[in-house]
């Protein structure tokens, strides 16, 4: 059974142009793999510029989660400098409950 992994993707310095160039392909890719994505969000620095991304993905292992994220167009375009994979335990909170209720409808 797949577990959930949080993947923190830190942008390369100066990756604004490659990010903008790959954005449409990145979003199209995410649409095609939504069955494995619990959450995907861009991160911004204090000035509001993109600084990275986070994803919570369903995967069989940390290696599977990393390989899954490495297939994203942002990775192949050189947007991300590094990926950190963290195994997640159980989650609680309004957002989690609301998401699970929506998924059952």
ChimeraX attribute file (.defattr): number of C-alpha atoms within 10 A of each C-alpha:
attribute: neighborCount
match mode: 1-to-1
recipient: residues
	/A:1	6
	/A:2	12
	/A:3	16
	/A:4	22
	/A:5	25
	/A:6	21
	/A:7	21
	/A:8	19
	/A:9	23
	/A:10	18
	/A:11	22
	/A:12	16
	/A:13	10
	/A:14	10
	/A:15	19
	/A:16	14
	/A:17	11
	/A:18	16
	/A:19	22
	/A:20	12
	/A:21	15
	/A:22	18
	/A:23	15
	/A:24	12
	/A:25	13
	/A:26	19
	/A:27	13
	/A:28	12
	/A:29	15
	/A:30	16
	/A:31	11
	/A:32	11
	/A:33	12
	/A:34	13
	/A:35	10
	/A:36	16
	/A:37	17
	/A:38	15
	/A:39	12
	/A:40	15
	/A:41	10
	/A:42	11
	/A:43	16
	/A:44	12
	/A:45	9
	/A:46	7
	/A:47	6
	/A:48	8
	/A:49	10
	/A:50	16
	/A:51	20
	/A:52	22
	/A:53	19
	/A:54	18
	/A:55	20
	/A:56	22
	/A:57	28
	/A:58	22
	/A:59	20
	/A:60	13
	/A:61	16
	/A:62	19
	/A:63	11
	/A:64	15
	/A:65	25
	/A:66	19
	/A:67	12
	/A:68	15
	/A:69	19
	/A:70	14
	/A:71	12
	/A:72	18
	/A:73	21
	/A:74	25
	/A:75	19
	/A:76	12
	/A:77	16
	/A:78	15
	/A:79	26
	/A:80	22
	/A:81	13
	/A:82	13
	/A:83	18
	/A:84	13
	/A:85	20
	/A:86	15
	/A:87	15
	/A:88	12
	/A:89	9
	/A:90	7
	/A:91	8
	/A:92	8
	/A:93	7
	/A:94	8
	/A:95	10
	/A:96	13
	/A:97	12
	/A:98	10
	/A:99	11
	/A:100	11
	/A:101	10
	/A:102	9
	/A:103	8
	/A:104	6
	/A:105	5
